[in-house]
Amino acid sequence: MKKKLPALLLFCIPFLLAGHPPAIIEGDTQTFLEDVRIVGDLLLRGDLLFESDGKIPSTPSTKTTQDVTLYVRLTGDDANDCLTESSACYSIQEAIDRVPKEIHHVVTVDIGAGSFTAANIDGFSVGESGSFYINGVLSLATGLTGLSEGLPENSTSLNHHCTVTDDEGGWAVNELVGKIFVAAGEKRVIISNTSTVIAYAGGCIGITSYEIHDQKTVITSSGQGGYAGIETTNVTTLWPDKFIIRNLKKTDGTAMGFLMYAASGTLEYCYAAGQYWGYVIGQSPRVSRTLSCFAGASAMGGFFFQASGGIRLEDAAAELCVAVGGNAGMGFQIEQSVYVRVEQSFARNWDKAFAVSSVLHAHIHDSEGYDSFHGLLVDHKVGGNFSGCSNVWLESVFFYGNSVSGVTAENRSNLNLYGIQGTNTSAIGLQLGSGATLTHQAGQTLTITGASGDFSMDYGAQIPLPWSNLANPGDTVMNMMNGCRGETL
């Protein structure tokens, strides 16, 4: 229990050296002093808090001095020290507020199962020798119609995902979507399922047994900014694996599930659905990414990257991520960025599975966009204004089952095709409009098709063309603004 001296109390403390003006402490009722020597008189206006042993408390350090784990549990209390499970904090925010702003050691905030109020993570610097982890609980799924663990009959690679068959599965169709398939030390997001077959992101894992996990730590409401369940701002770190938020779930209706703004780090094994946006990452000072995260139906979309991405070619803003919508919004929206890479990621049941706008280098690799209106829409005219001049590289990407177009590029955007495939229910597989250009890289497969043709200029105003009528591999085709004529450059 802290003891309090009354306000407006005046101390006159004589010291050997006299004649100095009085030191004045006033205002804040919790003024902390450390290693203070006062020469002259001390005037105290306000309350002075002492610890129970009668000592003035030390100022909280601005730097870490050792590795530490802070625990958060529903059984906790924010008056606790948070250093053990039995003396845990009650709120995530309390634990985060106890972390020094300069992190040079391993700092972990360990959050238990249950529903917790939203939190803000702001103003941290993670040094080369430090790490900062915010960990929720990811464990065996309960309440399933079918098995939560089993022994598969077989697994098969299909495009860029894997299907696993368990004849004893017994699941309801798509009840596993967004959960985590765990096997052989790997964790992958589940894209879809039937009663006996699971499809998960990425290539097949060599497995003899598997488990189905989900997030048991649920975030409710929004943080202090009123935007997201976890609002991360102004966090700097050299590499994204130095700051990781993992195993959290957000499903109630806020503006965003997870926000990472002007921050570097990773969101990993998280689940978001029911917001305007599931994940928003913007203004990243170095590298920010989502890894094996799931976005469900949201009003605007699943993953939004703005002025973000990596500083190296190998840095992926989204990797092994899955977005499954409700036929509205965008699975992955990338805009106003210098370099953004999306790899081994999957989007289905959206207005636009992938959308790119005003991006200098947008790379989509080993991914799939399907069963949406558009597989990929580049530099579309929005709100009467033209965005444009994006450069998009598509390498081994599958667009299929899309009803309006497989790929549409507009407004002087440039497509570099290193292999795209897929059969769409739309009239045309790929469309160029408004000055867009296409470069077909030599030796790469182009088999994206539509119901009436493969390729067209200006939304099919010209007769649809087969791929064989395009320029030779390595040449560039452009939709000219004057009459939408196609020419080989």
GUKOL-427081 format. One line per field, with one value per residue (C-alpha): residue number from 1; residue in three letters; x, y negated, z. Coordinates in Angstrom, 2 decimals, padded with zeros to 5 digits, always signed. Each point is the difference from the previous one (the first is absolute). Layout:
! GUKOL-427081
i <- (NUM/...)
aa <- (ALA/...)
c1 <- (X/...)
c2 <- (Y/...)
c3 <- (Z/...)
This chain:
! GUKOL-427081
i <- (1/2/3/4/5/6/7/8/9/10/11/12/13/14/15/16/17/18/19/20/21/22/23/24/25/26/27/28/29/30/31/32/33/34/35/36/37/38/39/40/41/42/43/44/45/46/47/48/49/50/51/52/53/54/55/56/57/58/59/60/61/62/63/64/65/66/67/68/69/70/71/72/73/74/75/76/77/78/79/80/81/82/83/84/85/86/87/88/89/90/91/92/93/94/95/96/97/98/99/100/101/102/103/104/105/106/107/108/109/110/111/112/113/114/115/116/117/118/119/120/121/122/123/124/125/126/127/128/129/130/131/132/133/134/135/136/137/138/139/140/141/142/143/144/145/146/147/148/149/150/151/152/153/154/155/156/157/158/159/160/161/162/163/164/165/166/167/168/169/170/171/172/173/174/175/176/177/178/179/180/181/182/183/184/185/186/187/188/189/190/191/192/193/194/195/196/197/198/199/200/201/202/203/204/205/206/207/208/209/210/211/212/213/214/215/216/217/218/219/220/221/222/223/224/225/226/227/228/229/230/231/232/233/234/235/236/237/238/239/240/241/242/243/244/245/246/247/248/249/250/251/252/253/254/255/256/257/258/259/260/261/262/263/264/265/266/267/268/269/270/271/272/273/274/275/276/277/278/279/280/281/282/283/284/285/286/287/288/289/290/291/292/293/294/295/296/297/298/299/300/301/302/303/304/305/306/307/308/309/310/311/312/313/314/315/316/317/318/319/320/321/322/323/324/325/326/327/328/329/330/331/332/333/334/335/336/337/338/339/340/341/342/343/344/345/346/347/348/349/350/351/352/353/354/355/356/357/358/359/360/361/362/363/364/365/366/367/368/369/370/371/372/373/374/375/376/377/378/379/380/381/382/383/384/385/386/387/388/389/390/391/392/393/394/395/396/397/398/399/400/401/402/403/404/405/406/407/408/409/410/411/412/413/414/415/416/417/418/419/420/421/422/423/424/425/426/427/428/429/430/431/432/433/434/435/436/437/438/439/440/441/442/443/444/445/446/447/448/449/450/451/452/453/454/455/456/457/458/459/460/461/462/463/464/465/466/467/468/469/470/471/472/473/474/475/476/477/478/479/480/481/482/483/484/485/486/487/488/489)
aa <- (MET/LYS/LYS/LYS/LEU/PRO/ALA/LEU/LEU/LEU/PHE/CYS/ILE/PRO/PHE/LEU/LEU/ALA/GLY/HIS/PRO/PRO/ALA/ILE/ILE/GLU/GLY/ASP/THR/GLN/THR/PHE/LEU/GLU/ASP/VAL/ARG/ILE/VAL/GLY/ASP/LEU/LEU/LEU/ARG/GLY/ASP/LEU/LEU/PHE/GLU/SER/ASP/GLY/LYS/ILE/PRO/SER/THR/PRO/SER/THR/LYS/THR/THR/GLN/ASP/VAL/THR/LEU/TYR/VAL/ARG/LEU/THR/GLY/ASP/ASP/ALA/ASN/ASP/CYS/LEU/THR/GLU/SER/SER/ALA/CYS/TYR/SER/ILE/GLN/GLU/ALA/ILE/ASP/ARG/VAL/PRO/LYS/GLU/ILE/HIS/HIS/VAL/VAL/THR/VAL/ASP/ILE/GLY/ALA/GLY/SER/PHE/THR/ALA/ALA/ASN/ILE/ASP/GLY/PHE/SER/VAL/GLY/GLU/SER/GLY/SER/PHE/TYR/ILE/ASN/GLY/VAL/LEU/SER/LEU/ALA/THR/GLY/LEU/THR/GLY/LEU/SER/GLU/GLY/LEU/PRO/GLU/ASN/SER/THR/SER/LEU/ASN/HIS/HIS/CYS/THR/VAL/THR/ASP/ASP/GLU/GLY/GLY/TRP/ALA/VAL/ASN/GLU/LEU/VAL/GLY/LYS/ILE/PHE/VAL/ALA/ALA/GLY/GLU/LYS/ARG/VAL/ILE/ILE/SER/ASN/THR/SER/THR/VAL/ILE/ALA/TYR/ALA/GLY/GLY/CYS/ILE/GLY/ILE/THR/SER/TYR/GLU/ILE/HIS/ASP/GLN/LYS/THR/VAL/ILE/THR/SER/SER/GLY/GLN/GLY/GLY/TYR/ALA/GLY/ILE/GLU/THR/THR/ASN/VAL/THR/THR/LEU/TRP/PRO/ASP/LYS/PHE/ILE/ILE/ARG/ASN/LEU/LYS/LYS/THR/ASP/GLY/THR/ALA/MET/GLY/PHE/LEU/MET/TYR/ALA/ALA/SER/GLY/THR/LEU/GLU/TYR/CYS/TYR/ALA/ALA/GLY/GLN/TYR/TRP/GLY/TYR/VAL/ILE/GLY/GLN/SER/PRO/ARG/VAL/SER/ARG/THR/LEU/SER/CYS/PHE/ALA/GLY/ALA/SER/ALA/MET/GLY/GLY/PHE/PHE/PHE/GLN/ALA/SER/GLY/GLY/ILE/ARG/LEU/GLU/ASP/ALA/ALA/ALA/GLU/LEU/CYS/VAL/ALA/VAL/GLY/GLY/ASN/ALA/GLY/MET/GLY/PHE/GLN/ILE/GLU/GLN/SER/VAL/TYR/VAL/ARG/VAL/GLU/GLN/SER/PHE/ALA/ARG/ASN/TRP/ASP/LYS/ALA/PHE/ALA/VAL/SER/SER/VAL/LEU/HIS/ALA/HIS/ILE/HIS/ASP/SER/GLU/GLY/TYR/ASP/SER/PHE/HIS/GLY/LEU/LEU/VAL/ASP/HIS/LYS/VAL/GLY/GLY/ASN/PHE/SER/GLY/CYS/SER/ASN/VAL/TRP/LEU/GLU/SER/VAL/PHE/PHE/TYR/GLY/ASN/SER/VAL/SER/GLY/VAL/THR/ALA/GLU/ASN/ARG/SER/ASN/LEU/ASN/LEU/TYR/GLY/ILE/GLN/GLY/THR/ASN/THR/SER/ALA/ILE/GLY/LEU/GLN/LEU/GLY/SER/GLY/ALA/THR/LEU/THR/HIS/GLN/ALA/GLY/GLN/THR/LEU/THR/ILE/THR/GLY/ALA/SER/GLY/ASP/PHE/SER/MET/ASP/TYR/GLY/ALA/GLN/ILE/PRO/LEU/PRO/TRP/SER/ASN/LEU/ALA/ASN/PRO/GLY/ASP/THR/VAL/MET/ASN/MET/MET/ASN/GLY/CYS/ARG/GLY/GLU/THR/LEU)
c1 <- (+000.00/+001.37/+000.01/-000.86/+001.08/-002.61/+000.14/+001.38/+002.39/+003.12/+003.39/+002.86/+003.07/+003.25/+003.16/+003.60/-000.04/-002.44/-001.19/-001.40/-003.56/-002.53/-000.66/-003.72/-001.94/-003.63/-002.94/+000.19/-001.07/+002.47/+003.41/+002.82/+003.48/+003.22/+003.47/-001.08/+002.12/-001.66/+002.09/-002.20/-003.67/-002.58/-003.54/-002.45/-003.34/-002.02/+000.25/+003.19/-000.43/+002.17/+000.28/-001.13/+003.59/+000.07/+002.32/-000.66/-000.61/+002.60/-000.69/-000.92/+002.97/-000.14/+002.15/-000.25/+002.60/-000.82/-002.35/-003.50/-003.42/-003.13/-003.15/-003.59/-002.88/-003.71/+000.72/+002.64/+000.03/+001.68/+001.39/+002.10/+003.62/-001.00/+003.18/-001.64/-003.26/-001.20/+000.80/-001.12/-001.40/-003.65/+000.31/+002.30/+000.47/+001.37/+002.63/+001.04/+000.21/+002.54/+002.43/+002.86/-000.02/+003.52/+000.14/+003.43/-001.07/-002.77/-003.31/-003.12/-003.58/-001.67/-003.80/-002.21/-003.21/-003.18/-001.31/+002.14/-000.49/+001.87/+003.45/+002.42/+003.68/+001.76/+003.47/+002.31/+003.48/+001.22/+003.78/+002.10/+000.35/-003.65/-003.31/-003.58/-002.72/-003.73/-001.26/-003.54/-001.07/-000.22/-001.14/-002.09/-003.39/-003.08/-003.68/+000.60/-002.53/+002.83/+003.53/+002.44/+002.92/+000.52/+002.03/-000.34/-000.37/+001.91/+000.94/+000.17/+001.49/-002.41/+001.12/+001.61/-001.97/-000.23/-002.98/-000.02/-002.50/-001.26/-002.94/-000.94/+000.04/-003.75/+000.12/-002.76/+000.89/+002.39/-000.30/+003.80/+000.60/+002.49/+001.16/+003.59/+001.11/+002.92/+002.29/+003.70/+000.82/-001.71/-003.10/-002.14/-003.28/-002.94/-001.61/-002.99/-001.24/-002.53/-001.08/+003.23/+002.45/+001.88/+001.69/+002.73/+002.36/+003.38/+001.64/-000.63/+001.64/+001.29/-002.28/-001.05/-002.49/-001.61/-001.88/-002.46/+000.72/-001.67/+000.63/-001.28/+000.98/-002.75/+000.33/-003.14/-000.82/+002.64/+003.11/+000.48/-000.04/-003.35/+001.20/+001.01/+000.18/+003.78/+001.31/+003.75/+001.69/+003.55/+001.81/+003.44/+002.09/+002.63/-001.81/-003.67/+000.68/+001.24/-003.55/-002.79/-003.70/-001.39/-002.95/-002.65/-003.60/-002.25/-003.55/-002.11/-000.89/+002.70/+001.64/+002.90/+001.00/+003.72/+001.77/+003.76/+000.75/+003.46/+001.26/+002.21/-000.85/-002.05/-003.57/+000.03/-002.74/-002.66/-003.69/-002.14/-003.54/-003.04/+001.73/+000.40/+003.50/+001.54/+003.63/+001.32/+003.74/+001.24/+002.93/+002.44/+003.44/+001.76/-001.71/-003.53/-001.78/-002.80/+000.97/-002.51/-002.87/-003.67/-002.48/-003.70/-002.87/+000.35/-001.73/+003.04/+002.38/+002.43/+003.56/+000.83/+003.59/+000.65/+003.45/+001.29/+001.90/+003.66/+003.29/+001.46/-001.31/-000.47/-002.15/-003.64/-002.77/-002.31/+001.15/-002.12/-003.00/-003.62/-002.91/-003.50/-002.71/-003.72/+000.09/+000.71/+003.20/+003.54/+001.99/+003.37/+000.13/+003.42/+000.31/+002.32/+003.10/+003.51/+000.46/-002.49/+000.31/-002.80/+001.04/-001.82/-003.22/-003.59/-003.17/-003.47/-003.58/+000.75/-000.94/+003.74/+002.23/+003.06/+000.03/+003.03/+000.00/+002.94/+002.78/+003.47/+000.79/-002.77/+001.06/-002.55/+001.64/-001.25/-003.48/-003.63/-002.96/-003.24/-003.79/-000.24/-001.24/+003.57/+003.07/+002.26/-000.92/+002.85/-000.27/-003.76/-001.62/-001.54/-002.28/+000.55/+003.77/+002.65/+002.60/+002.60/+003.47/+000.31/+002.55/-001.24/+002.00/-002.03/+002.03/-001.71/-003.39/-003.32/-003.16/-003.03/-003.78/-000.27/-003.19/+000.91/+003.68/+002.99/+002.32/-000.85/+002.64/-000.75/+001.42/+003.52/+000.78/+002.53/-000.36/+003.09/-001.13/+002.26/-002.71/-003.76/-002.55/-003.66/-003.41/-002.56/-003.75/+000.41/-000.14/+003.71/+002.99/+002.11/-001.00/+002.12/-001.55/+000.95/+003.63/+000.96/+002.93/+000.83/+003.38/-000.06/+003.29/+001.63/-000.50/-002.81/-003.45/-002.99/-003.20/-002.46/-003.25/-003.61/-003.20/+000.17/+003.70/+003.40/+001.01/-001.61/+000.73/-002.34/-002.50/-000.61/-000.82/+002.23/-000.46/+001.46/+003.41/+001.64/+003.41/+001.57/-000.99/+001.94/+003.53/+002.78/+001.24/+002.21/-001.87/-002.34/-003.60/-001.62/-003.59/+000.43/-002.19/-000.93/-002.60/+001.31/+002.20/+002.35/+003.58/+003.20/+002.75)
c2 <- (+000.00/-003.41/-002.80/-003.56/-003.29/-002.80/-002.53/-003.52/+001.29/-002.14/+001.50/-002.28/+002.14/-001.67/+001.14/-000.87/-002.20/-002.84/-002.83/+002.09/-000.57/+002.62/+003.09/+000.23/+003.18/-000.50/+001.14/+003.73/+002.07/+002.73/-001.63/+002.54/-000.89/+001.93/-000.93/-003.57/-002.35/-003.28/-002.97/-002.61/+000.23/+002.36/-001.22/+002.82/-000.80/+003.12/+003.46/+001.99/+003.75/+002.37/+003.73/+002.09/+000.13/-003.80/-000.45/-002.26/+002.24/+000.05/-001.43/+002.80/+000.78/-001.07/+003.00/+003.72/+001.50/+003.71/+002.44/-000.15/+001.61/-001.86/+002.09/-001.02/+002.17/-000.43/+000.92/-002.73/-003.45/-003.11/-000.72/+003.18/+000.14/+002.05/+002.11/+003.40/+001.63/-000.16/-003.74/-000.87/-003.29/-000.15/-002.19/+000.18/-003.76/+000.14/+002.54/-002.00/-003.22/+001.66/+000.75/-002.52/-001.85/+001.13/+003.78/+001.67/+003.37/+002.53/-001.41/+002.17/-000.90/+003.39/-000.29/+002.86/+001.36/-002.07/-003.40/-003.05/-003.71/-001.59/-001.53/-002.52/+000.70/-003.31/-001.51/+003.01/+000.46/+003.60/+000.20/+002.56/+002.15/-000.40/+001.64/-000.94/+002.65/-000.34/+003.60/+001.28/+003.65/+002.29/+003.50/+003.00/-001.03/+001.08/+000.23/+001.23/+002.17/+002.34/+000.85/-002.50/+002.41/+003.02/+002.14/-000.97/+002.47/-002.21/-003.54/-001.59/-003.25/-002.04/-003.31/-001.64/+001.65/+003.50/+002.29/+002.61/+002.85/+001.63/+002.30/-000.19/-003.83/-000.50/-003.81/-002.33/-001.70/-002.93/+000.08/+000.12/-003.13/-002.30/+002.56/+001.22/+003.37/+001.22/+002.84/+000.87/-003.24/-002.14/-002.19/-000.91/-001.88/+002.10/-001.37/+002.35/+003.47/+002.65/+002.80/+001.90/-002.37/-003.02/-002.58/-002.08/-002.75/+000.85/+003.19/+003.36/+000.92/+003.52/+001.22/+003.11/-001.76/-003.43/-002.28/-002.83/-003.06/-003.35/-003.23/+000.04/-003.61/-002.35/-003.78/-002.09/-003.68/-002.40/-001.67/-003.58/-001.29/+001.67/+001.79/+003.60/+002.80/-000.25/-003.41/-000.03/-003.32/-001.35/+003.26/+000.26/+003.13/+001.19/+003.17/+001.04/+003.11/-002.24/-001.21/+002.56/-000.02/+003.52/+002.30/-002.70/-000.07/-002.99/+000.48/-002.86/-003.03/-002.66/-001.94/+002.47/+003.25/-000.81/-003.27/-000.34/-003.61/-001.56/+003.19/+002.93/+003.53/+003.12/+001.10/+003.81/+002.66/-002.64/+000.07/-003.02/-000.24/-002.25/-003.40/-002.52/+001.39/+003.06/-001.23/-003.46/-000.57/-003.42/-002.42/+002.70/-001.43/+003.25/+003.39/+000.95/+003.20/+002.46/+003.66/+002.88/-002.30/+000.37/-002.69/+000.80/-001.98/-003.73/-003.01/-001.40/+002.93/+002.38/-001.37/-003.63/-001.13/-003.71/-001.56/+003.25/+003.15/+000.89/-001.60/+003.21/+002.14/+002.97/-001.85/+001.02/-002.23/+003.02/+003.61/+003.15/-002.21/+000.80/-002.36/+001.46/-002.61/-000.37/-001.19/-003.63/-001.94/+001.06/+002.96/-001.78/-003.73/-001.53/-003.71/-003.01/+002.01/+000.32/+003.74/+002.61/+003.74/+002.52/+003.64/+003.32/-001.80/+000.78/-002.02/+001.25/-001.27/-003.73/-002.75/-000.16/+002.80/-002.25/-003.74/-002.20/-003.80/-002.40/+002.40/-000.30/+003.71/+002.45/+003.65/+002.81/+003.43/+003.57/-001.17/+000.56/-002.34/+001.79/+000.25/-003.81/-002.65/-001.01/+002.11/-003.08/-003.62/-002.48/-003.81/-000.19/-003.43/-000.70/-002.89/-001.85/-000.14/+001.97/+001.83/+001.61/+000.87/+003.17/+002.61/+003.48/+003.21/+003.22/+003.14/+003.39/-001.40/+001.79/-002.01/+002.21/+000.10/-003.81/-001.31/-003.48/+000.42/+002.06/-003.02/-003.60/-002.76/-003.67/-003.55/+000.49/+002.85/+002.58/+003.76/+002.22/+003.56/+002.80/+002.61/-000.30/+002.75/+000.70/+000.38/-002.68/-000.21/-003.61/-000.74/-000.84/+001.32/-003.19/-003.54/-003.10/-003.46/-003.68/+000.20/+003.10/+002.06/+003.68/+001.69/+003.74/+001.34/+002.60/+003.65/-000.61/+001.57/-002.20/+002.01/-002.25/+000.23/-001.14/+001.51/-001.96/-000.69/-000.36/-003.61/-003.31/-003.69/-002.52/+002.33/+002.12/-002.89/+001.77/+003.62/+002.21/+001.40/+003.29/-000.07/+001.19/-003.29/-002.06/-001.22/+002.51/+000.82/-002.81/-002.68/-002.58/-000.65/-003.36/-001.19/-003.41/-002.82/-001.04/+002.54/+002.77/+001.47/+002.79/-000.38/+001.92/-002.23)
c3 <- (+000.00/-000.91/+002.59/-001.00/+001.56/-000.19/-002.81/+000.52/+002.63/+000.28/+000.85/+000.95/-000.15/+001.03/-001.69/+000.55/-003.08/+000.42/-002.15/-002.87/-001.26/+001.10/-002.16/-000.80/-000.79/-000.82/-002.12/-000.70/+002.99/-001.01/-000.33/+000.03/+001.25/-000.39/+001.26/+000.70/+002.17/+000.85/+001.09/+001.65/+000.85/-001.51/-000.62/-000.63/-001.57/-000.57/+001.50/+000.46/-000.37/+002.04/-000.36/+002.98/+001.26/+000.18/-002.98/-002.92/-003.07/-002.75/-003.43/-002.46/-002.23/-003.64/-001.00/+000.66/+002.31/-000.40/-001.71/+001.44/-000.50/+001.06/+000.44/-000.72/+001.24/+000.60/+003.62/+000.28/+001.54/-001.41/+003.48/-000.20/-001.13/-003.11/+000.26/+000.57/-001.02/+003.59/+000.18/-003.53/-001.27/-000.97/-003.10/-003.01/+000.16/+003.54/-000.99/-003.07/+002.02/+002.30/-002.84/-000.35/-003.32/-000.93/-000.28/+000.00/+001.45/-000.63/+001.20/-000.18/+000.84/+000.60/-000.32/+001.13/-001.48/+000.16/-001.11/+000.70/-000.59/-002.90/+000.40/-001.50/-000.64/-000.61/-000.02/+000.43/-001.42/-000.24/-000.15/-001.85/+003.12/+001.02/-000.90/+000.86/-000.13/+000.66/+000.22/+000.23/+000.26/-003.03/+000.93/-001.02/-001.38/+001.93/-000.92/-003.54/-001.79/-000.94/+001.10/+001.49/-000.58/-002.17/-002.37/-003.69/-002.85/-002.45/-000.97/-003.47/-001.30/-002.13/-001.52/+003.04/+002.79/+001.43/+000.53/+002.77/+000.11/+003.18/-000.66/+003.68/+000.11/+000.30/-000.25/-001.10/-003.29/+000.61/+003.80/+000.15/-002.13/+001.69/+002.55/+000.09/-001.37/+002.14/-001.06/+000.03/+001.81/-002.67/+000.32/-003.01/-000.39/-001.21/-003.20/-000.27/+000.89/-000.89/+002.34/-000.71/-001.74/+001.35/-002.27/+001.64/-001.17/-001.48/-001.16/+001.61/+003.29/+000.43/+002.79/+001.87/+002.28/+000.32/+002.39/-000.54/+002.17/+000.50/+001.93/+003.59/+000.74/-001.20/-000.20/+000.52/-000.68/-001.37/+001.37/+001.17/-003.57/-000.58/-003.11/+000.67/+002.53/+000.07/-001.09/-000.61/-000.77/-000.02/+000.65/-001.59/-000.45/-002.45/-001.05/+000.17/+002.10/+002.84/+000.72/-000.36/+000.91/-000.25/+000.74/+000.48/-001.26/-000.71/-001.24/+001.35/-002.08/+000.23/-002.81/-000.19/+001.55/+000.19/-000.81/-000.50/-000.92/-000.17/+001.57/-000.97/+001.02/-000.69/+000.56/+000.16/+000.32/+000.62/-000.96/-000.93/-001.35/+000.27/-000.20/-002.84/-000.50/+001.57/-000.10/-000.84/-000.38/-001.04/+000.04/+001.04/+000.78/-000.87/-000.30/+001.03/-000.89/+000.61/+000.23/-000.02/+000.95/-000.92/-001.02/-000.19/-001.48/+000.68/-001.53/-001.83/-000.11/+001.61/-000.28/-000.80/-000.66/-000.50/-000.23/+001.41/-000.82/+000.08/-000.82/-001.44/-002.85/+002.32/+002.55/-000.45/+001.39/-000.07/+000.02/+000.37/+000.77/-000.84/-000.66/-000.39/-000.52/-000.52/-003.64/+000.95/+000.54/-000.83/+001.24/-000.33/-000.75/-000.74/-000.67/+000.02/+000.80/-001.38/+000.39/+001.21/-000.41/+000.56/+000.01/+000.36/+000.93/-000.91/-000.53/-000.89/+000.07/-000.30/-002.40/-000.80/+001.22/-000.53/-000.73/-000.72/-000.29/-000.47/+001.01/-001.48/+000.49/+000.91/-000.13/+000.33/+000.05/+000.38/+000.97/-000.95/-000.56/-000.78/+000.23/+000.12/-002.45/-000.92/+000.58/-000.24/-000.73/-000.59/+000.10/-000.27/-000.27/+003.42/+000.98/-003.28/+000.58/-001.82/+001.96/-002.10/-001.17/+002.06/-000.97/+000.84/-000.25/-000.07/+000.47/+000.04/+001.04/-000.50/-000.71/-000.53/+000.41/-000.08/-001.55/-001.35/-000.93/+000.88/-000.25/-000.96/-000.30/-000.63/+000.03/-001.34/+002.37/-001.08/+000.40/-000.07/-000.46/+001.22/-000.11/+000.66/-000.37/+000.58/-001.60/+000.84/-000.47/-001.21/-003.72/-000.16/+001.90/-000.12/-001.02/-000.66/+000.06/+000.06/-001.01/+002.00/-001.24/+000.22/-000.21/-000.62/+001.31/-002.20/+000.88/+002.49/-000.03/-000.89/+000.09/+001.80/-001.95/-000.02/-001.31/-003.29/-000.41/+001.56/-000.45/-001.00/-000.29/+001.62/+001.67/-003.06/-002.33/-002.45/-001.00/+002.74/-000.84/+000.89/+001.65/-003.25/-001.64/+002.50/-000.52/+000.19/+003.49/+001.23/-001.95/+001.48/-000.96/+000.74/-000.12/-001.67/+001.25/-003.55/-000.99/+002.23/-002.70/+000.95/-001.17/+000.51/+001.39)
